[in-house]
Amino acid sequence: MLKNSTKEYSVTREVDLYEENSFGITREENAVKTKFTVCIKADGTGWFEIDGGNDWYAEGGLWFDGKTLTDYDGVFNISDVIVELLEEKGFNCDEIK
């Protein structure tokens, strides 16, 4: 996939964040400075991290078939920022949208 290398990408943005469970939104905060990081390994796996400081954090796994994101784990819905970051780097994310 990536010729025996690991690629890491990150971007920082101010975003609105919320926590949600089966009862609905339990907490939310607007304009949180948040760092989004994606790491992709040569074996077709990877991970993501969303770090909005002490109060906001999420991480999960990523699985690829070539340059196509086929699955993710760790959050109910993957962040639009993670998807945009991957697409900017040439990955196809249509299967998970």
Residue frames as qw, qx, qy, qz and C-alpha x, y, z in Angstrom:
[[0.000, 0.885, 0.465, 0.000, 0.00, 0.00, 0.00],
 [0.036, -0.995, 0.097, 0.003, 2.52, 2.65, 1.10],
 [0.698, 0.531, -0.381, 0.293, 5.79, 0.88, 0.28],
 [0.734, -0.178, -0.470, 0.456, 6.99, -0.17, 3.78],
 [0.156, 0.250, -0.243, 0.924, 6.41, 3.21, 5.35],
 [0.153, -0.647, -0.679, 0.312, 4.15, 4.82, 7.88],
 [0.100, 0.459, 0.221, 0.855, 2.45, 8.09, 6.99],
 [0.215, -0.573, -0.609, 0.505, 1.16, 10.53, 9.58],
 [0.057, 0.500, 0.310, 0.807, -1.02, 13.54, 8.87],
 [0.225, -0.559, -0.623, 0.498, -2.51, 16.09, 11.23],
 [0.016, 0.532, 0.255, 0.807, -4.51, 19.29, 11.20],
 [0.139, -0.357, -0.617, 0.687, -5.77, 21.60, 13.95],
 [0.138, -0.450, -0.456, -0.755, -9.17, 23.25, 13.66],
 [0.269, 0.027, 0.517, -0.812, -11.76, 24.92, 15.83],
 [0.378, -0.200, -0.781, -0.456, -14.82, 22.68, 15.76],
 [0.634, -0.330, 0.185, -0.674, -18.06, 22.16, 17.66],
 [0.285, 0.155, -0.941, 0.098, -17.87, 18.94, 19.67],
 [0.696, -0.288, 0.111, -0.648, -20.55, 16.84, 21.33],
 [0.074, -0.147, 0.972, -0.170, -20.94, 13.61, 23.25],
 [0.693, -0.005, -0.183, -0.697, -23.89, 11.41, 22.45],
 [0.175, -0.081, 0.972, -0.133, -25.33, 8.12, 23.68],
 [0.053, -0.362, -0.879, -0.306, -28.60, 6.26, 23.09],
 [0.083, -0.720, -0.572, 0.385, -30.46, 8.95, 25.08],
 [0.298, 0.917, 0.182, 0.191, -29.17, 11.77, 22.88],
 [0.408, 0.599, -0.290, 0.625, -26.56, 14.50, 23.26],
 [0.683, -0.574, -0.383, 0.241, -25.16, 14.52, 26.79],
 [0.397, -0.693, 0.064, 0.598, -22.57, 17.28, 26.48],
 [0.596, 0.627, 0.268, 0.424, -21.48, 19.82, 23.88],
 [0.340, -0.702, 0.055, 0.623, -19.03, 22.68, 23.44],
 [0.560, 0.808, 0.168, 0.076, -18.54, 25.13, 20.58],
 [0.351, 0.868, -0.280, 0.213, -15.31, 26.31, 18.92],
 [0.784, -0.529, 0.298, 0.126, -12.94, 23.85, 20.62],
 [0.261, 0.743, -0.596, -0.158, -9.35, 23.99, 19.33],
 [0.912, -0.083, 0.382, -0.125, -8.89, 20.34, 18.30],
 [0.056, 0.578, -0.743, -0.332, -6.00, 18.43, 16.77],
 [0.928, 0.217, 0.156, -0.259, -6.91, 15.62, 14.38],
 [0.085, -0.595, 0.769, 0.219, -4.19, 13.06, 13.62],
 [0.947, 0.230, 0.039, -0.221, -4.23, 10.10, 11.21],
 [0.212, -0.575, 0.769, 0.182, -1.49, 7.48, 10.98],
 [0.904, 0.319, -0.036, -0.283, -1.47, 4.91, 8.17],
 [0.513, -0.484, 0.688, 0.172, 0.85, 1.91, 8.21],
 [0.233, 0.404, -0.728, -0.503, 2.14, -0.04, 5.22],
 [0.082, 0.077, 0.993, -0.028, 0.11, -3.12, 6.20],
 [0.243, -0.405, -0.616, -0.630, -3.19, -1.37, 5.40],
 [0.440, -0.679, -0.565, 0.160, -4.11, -0.50, 8.99],
 [0.219, 0.420, -0.151, 0.868, -3.92, 2.74, 10.87],
 [0.293, -0.578, -0.638, 0.415, -5.38, 4.85, 13.61],
 [0.042, 0.684, 0.167, 0.709, -6.82, 8.27, 14.29],
 [0.377, -0.391, -0.545, 0.639, -6.76, 10.58, 17.29],
 [0.067, -0.761, -0.290, -0.577, -8.96, 13.55, 18.10],
 [0.523, -0.296, -0.459, 0.654, -7.54, 15.73, 20.87],
 [0.068, -0.786, -0.249, -0.562, -9.47, 18.73, 22.10],
 [0.083, -0.581, 0.471, -0.658, -7.56, 19.09, 25.35],
 [0.092, -0.151, 0.867, -0.466, -8.30, 17.61, 28.74],
 [0.544, 0.204, 0.480, -0.657, -12.07, 17.47, 28.26],
 [0.792, 0.485, 0.023, -0.369, -12.29, 16.04, 24.73],
 [0.087, -0.509, 0.824, 0.231, -10.46, 12.99, 23.37],
 [0.905, 0.213, 0.248, -0.273, -11.23, 10.09, 21.02],
 [0.001, -0.534, 0.777, 0.333, -9.19, 7.53, 19.12],
 [0.869, 0.197, 0.350, -0.289, -9.80, 4.53, 16.95],
 [0.538, -0.178, 0.710, 0.418, -8.59, 2.16, 14.27],
 [0.517, 0.624, -0.175, -0.559, -8.61, 2.47, 10.49],
 [0.663, -0.014, 0.715, 0.223, -8.54, -0.28, 7.83],
 [0.328, 0.665, -0.291, -0.604, -7.67, 0.25, 4.19],
 [0.804, 0.251, 0.497, 0.210, -7.78, -1.70, 0.94],
 [0.522, 0.409, 0.229, 0.712, -5.11, 0.08, -1.06],
 [0.098, 0.113, -0.108, 0.983, -6.07, 3.76, -0.98],
 [0.485, -0.451, -0.421, -0.620, -9.69, 3.06, 0.08],
 [0.218, -0.219, 0.674, -0.671, -10.82, 3.39, 3.69],
 [0.492, -0.168, -0.774, -0.363, -13.01, 0.32, 4.24],
 [0.633, -0.576, -0.517, -0.020, -13.66, 0.39, 8.00],
 [0.075, 0.526, -0.424, 0.733, -13.05, 2.24, 11.26],
 [0.637, -0.477, -0.601, 0.077, -13.62, 1.59, 14.95],
 [0.405, -0.103, -0.418, 0.807, -13.56, 3.52, 18.21],
 [0.205, 0.242, 0.197, -0.928, -16.31, 6.07, 17.58],
 [0.526, 0.483, 0.652, -0.255, -19.92, 5.80, 16.41],
 [0.547, 0.813, 0.184, 0.078, -19.42, 8.28, 13.54],
 [0.672, -0.053, 0.096, 0.732, -16.02, 9.12, 12.15],
 [0.074, -0.733, -0.108, 0.667, -15.28, 12.84, 12.17],
 [0.574, 0.795, 0.192, 0.036, -15.79, 14.78, 8.95],
 [0.031, -0.904, 0.411, 0.109, -12.38, 16.35, 9.57],
 [0.572, -0.317, 0.737, 0.170, -10.72, 12.90, 9.55],
 [0.682, 0.483, 0.540, 0.106, -12.50, 12.05, 6.29],
 [0.323, 0.945, -0.023, -0.033, -11.51, 15.40, 4.73],
 [0.281, -0.757, 0.567, 0.165, -7.88, 14.93, 5.82],
 [0.651, -0.044, 0.733, 0.192, -7.74, 11.46, 4.25],
 [0.597, 0.686, 0.409, 0.078, -9.39, 12.64, 1.03],
 [0.103, 0.959, -0.228, -0.134, -6.95, 15.58, 0.78],
 [0.329, -0.576, 0.726, 0.181, -4.15, 12.98, 0.91],
 [0.398, 0.336, -0.689, -0.504, -5.69, 10.97, -1.93],
 [0.106, 0.060, 0.975, -0.188, -7.67, 8.33, -0.04],
 [0.435, -0.270, -0.544, -0.665, -11.15, 7.24, -1.05],
 [0.122, -0.009, 0.749, -0.651, -13.61, 7.31, 1.88],
 [0.526, -0.073, -0.354, -0.769, -16.88, 6.64, 0.00],
 [0.570, -0.156, -0.804, -0.065, -17.42, 3.23, 1.68],
 [0.345, -0.305, -0.683, 0.567, -17.71, 4.74, 5.16],
 [0.127, -0.048, 0.018, -0.991, -19.74, 7.88, 4.41]]
